[in-house]
Amino acid sequence: MEHIEYVIIGAGPTGLGAGLRLQELNVRSFVLLEQHAYAGGLSASFEDRAGFTWDIGGHVVFSRLESFLRLFDALVGDDALTHQRLAQVRLADRWVPYPFQNNIRHLPKELLWECLEGLLAPRPEPTAAAHFGQWMEAVFGAGITRLFMRPYNFKVWATPPEAMDFRWIGERVAVVDLVEVLRRIILEEDATDWGPNAVFRFPKHGGTGSVFRRMASRIEDHIRYCCPVLQVDWKQRIITCDAGQRFSYGQLLSTMPLDRLVCEVLTPPEAALVEAATRLEHNGVHVSGVGVAGLRPDPTCWMYFPEASCPFYRVTNFHNYSPFNVAQPGEQMALMSEISFSRHKPEPQADLARRVEEGLQTVGLLQEGDAIVTHWEHRVEYGYPVPTRGRDAALAVIQPWLEARGIFSRGRFGGWKYEVANMDHSVVQGMEWAERMVLGAPERVYQVGG
Ligand SMILES: Cc1cc2nc3c(=O)[nH]c(=O)nc-3n(C[C@H](O)[C@H](O)[C@H](O)COP(=O)(O)OP(=O)(O)OC[C@H]3O[C@@H](n4cnc5c(N)ncnc54)[C@H](O)[C@@H]3O)c2cc1C
């Protein structure tokens, strides 16, 4: 049996970050075992038969992590476009600029008053909230919570807010400054430049996945494709793949979903870990791409949909990210819709494409006479790792146990921390893991117990 010092499960952004850094550190004995025939994981892109390029939901590149930005520049360089985010919320048959809470002046008067009344009423201290639902009410008041926060968040997470924590939020949700809200209503000003992704980058060719194809090409000799890992014998440190290959390993980096590693792959199973893993919740995401002949000029990047009139929570004008995302640049549109699903929110696949099309008509994105030139459907069972109230306690059982046995679980579903689960976090988690293994340097982005 072949011995490999560093075995990595998955050639997504985390695994690729780890592999690339190991190579830079002159390590030769490493391998990435990838179940699919391609690299990139959730950040891969696909070209459909009509020549349109699609991501698995709208991916944008923004980061404060210097090492990621340097790598992105080195990989993509001049082939990247830079965009100013322009996002809208569809509510009460109109478009409200994003962030919603800063632009409520666009609402009909009764709804605007409902939002203001909620903001003016006494509210409890947000940090005293027991769950995400209470936190929303404390921060945004009853009106904004009823109209936008609650329905939108359920549509995205497919999880009741009562089951979710709020401590992951940090910069991810714009909070409200009442004086500013009133000033903008009176002076009729919009505020749209909030947040970490107000400016973002996107590859000109090949979608988001092109970044990771380029990364993979630098360590191609170390990647084994179509190689799903079925078993990790943690006592013998032996890994078994679907094709029957077996390797002994020194250290293991797993980027596959942590619950599946613990419940299906780890051999012999460990009861306390299996029990903890059942407390980790995730949603799935169905992506529906509709390509349309003709281009209606509209600089909007993406749109949020809190209401029940359509199945999607977000639609991306993917043709605006790069003109080369469509087959005939400047002459076609690529509307990419995302629909979440979970045990709390089943979304049967059978008629979803039709419901998406109807939804696009309802909200005015598809209009009479529009010719659809392509449909692209893609469904991932693991879309968002949900920050539930039981998550940290579950991770505190699982992660130290694994690490004590040379198994490090990192990345979006390996680490299961939504707050550090974007592409940049994932790549850097992989790089930092490699530095920890080889140089003994501490990990910063993902901290076990942190
Ligand atoms: C809808 C959506 C929108 C997003 N938008 C953004 C965005 O705008 N900006 C951003 O920065 N990030 C975004 N992300 C997050 C981004 O996709 C992830 O951060 C990134 O892909 C995580 O990388 P990873 O390597 O940790 O995991 P993954 O991408 O999930 O890769 C894991 C890899 O492991 C492989 N694998 C799993 N099980 C096995 C097994 N048993 N054997 C072998 N291989 C296995 C998988 O095939 C996969 O290739 C978005 C994600 C989604 C779902």
PDBQT file of the ligand as one rigid body, heavy atoms in Angstrom, charges set to zero:
ROOT
HETATM    1  C1  LIG A 501     -25.035  29.508  -3.653  1.00  0.00    +0.000 C 
HETATM    2  C2  LIG A 501     -23.642  29.833  -3.188  1.00  0.00    +0.000 A 
HETATM    3  C3  LIG A 501     -23.139  31.107  -3.388  1.00  0.00    +0.000 A 
HETATM    4  C4  LIG A 501     -21.849  31.427  -2.953  1.00  0.00    +0.000 A 
HETATM    5  N1  LIG A 501     -21.374  32.692  -3.181  1.00  0.00    +0.000 NA
HETATM    6  C5  LIG A 501     -20.113  33.010  -2.793  1.00  0.00    +0.000 A 
HETATM    7  C6  LIG A 501     -19.585  34.313  -3.055  1.00  0.00    +0.000 A 
HETATM    8  O1  LIG A 501     -20.245  35.163  -3.639  1.00  0.00    +0.000 OA
HETATM    9  N2  LIG A 501     -18.308  34.574  -2.645  1.00  0.00    +0.000 N 
HETATM   10  C7  LIG A 501     -17.545  33.645  -1.997  1.00  0.00    +0.000 A 
HETATM   11  O2  LIG A 501     -16.386  33.936  -1.655  1.00  0.00    +0.000 OA
HETATM   12  N3  LIG A 501     -18.031  32.405  -1.738  1.00  0.00    +0.000 NA
HETATM   13  C8  LIG A 501     -19.295  32.068  -2.121  1.00  0.00    +0.000 A 
HETATM   14  N4  LIG A 501     -19.786  30.809  -1.876  1.00  0.00    +0.000 N 
HETATM   15  C9  LIG A 501     -18.954  29.876  -1.098  1.00  0.00    +0.000 C 
HETATM   16  C10 LIG A 501     -17.956  29.056  -1.913  1.00  0.00    +0.000 C 
HETATM   17  O3  LIG A 501     -18.631  28.272  -2.848  1.00  0.00    +0.000 OA
HETATM   18  C11 LIG A 501     -17.184  28.196  -0.898  1.00  0.00    +0.000 C 
HETATM   19  O4  LIG A 501     -16.514  29.067  -0.006  1.00  0.00    +0.000 OA
HETATM   20  C12 LIG A 501     -16.100  27.267  -1.428  1.00  0.00    +0.000 C 
HETATM   21  O5  LIG A 501     -16.440  26.536  -2.574  1.00  0.00    +0.000 OA
HETATM   22  C13 LIG A 501     -15.748  26.292  -0.299  1.00  0.00    +0.000 C 
HETATM   23  O6  LIG A 501     -14.630  25.527  -0.647  1.00  0.00    +0.000 OA
HETATM   24  P1  LIG A 501     -14.333  24.125   0.061  1.00  0.00    +0.000 P 
HETATM   25  O7  LIG A 501     -13.163  23.562  -0.630  1.00  0.00    +0.000 OA
HETATM   26  O8  LIG A 501     -14.255  24.346   1.529  1.00  0.00    +0.000 OA
HETATM   27  O9  LIG A 501     -15.622  23.248  -0.165  1.00  0.00    +0.000 OA
HETATM   28  P2  LIG A 501     -16.290  22.737  -1.513  1.00  0.00    +0.000 P 
HETATM   29  O10 LIG A 501     -16.312  23.800  -2.529  1.00  0.00    +0.000 OA
HETATM   30  O11 LIG A 501     -17.575  22.122  -1.072  1.00  0.00    +0.000 OA
HETATM   31  O12 LIG A 501     -15.276  21.595  -2.003  1.00  0.00    +0.000 OA
HETATM   32  C14 LIG A 501     -15.202  20.354  -1.362  1.00  0.00    +0.000 C 
HETATM   33  C15 LIG A 501     -14.720  19.325  -2.361  1.00  0.00    +0.000 C 
HETATM   34  O13 LIG A 501     -14.685  18.046  -1.717  1.00  0.00    +0.000 OA
HETATM   35  C16 LIG A 501     -15.167  17.073  -2.628  1.00  0.00    +0.000 C 
HETATM   36  N5  LIG A 501     -15.663  15.913  -1.858  1.00  0.00    +0.000 N 
HETATM   37  C17 LIG A 501     -16.718  15.859  -1.006  1.00  0.00    +0.000 A 
HETATM   38  N6  LIG A 501     -16.854  14.614  -0.494  1.00  0.00    +0.000 NA
HETATM   39  C18 LIG A 501     -15.851  13.870  -1.028  1.00  0.00    +0.000 A 
HETATM   40  C19 LIG A 501     -15.443  12.523  -0.862  1.00  0.00    +0.000 A 
HETATM   41  N7  LIG A 501     -16.098  11.670  -0.063  1.00  0.00    +0.000 N 
HETATM   42  N8  LIG A 501     -14.369  12.098  -1.572  1.00  0.00    +0.000 NA
HETATM   43  C20 LIG A 501     -13.678  12.925  -2.394  1.00  0.00    +0.000 A 
HETATM   44  N9  LIG A 501     -14.027  14.218  -2.574  1.00  0.00    +0.000 NA
HETATM   45  C21 LIG A 501     -15.092  14.699  -1.896  1.00  0.00    +0.000 A 
HETATM   46  C22 LIG A 501     -16.262  17.793  -3.388  1.00  0.00    +0.000 C 
HETATM   47  O14 LIG A 501     -16.561  17.149  -4.605  1.00  0.00    +0.000 OA
HETATM   48  C23 LIG A 501     -15.649  19.183  -3.559  1.00  0.00    +0.000 C 
HETATM   49  O15 LIG A 501     -14.907  19.268  -4.751  1.00  0.00    +0.000 OA
HETATM   50  C24 LIG A 501     -21.071  30.456  -2.288  1.00  0.00    +0.000 A 
HETATM   51  C25 LIG A 501     -21.584  29.168  -2.097  1.00  0.00    +0.000 A 
HETATM   52  C26 LIG A 501     -22.849  28.860  -2.538  1.00  0.00    +0.000 A 
HETATM   53  C27 LIG A 501     -23.400  27.474  -2.317  1.00  0.00    +0.000 C 
ENDROOT
TORSDOF 0
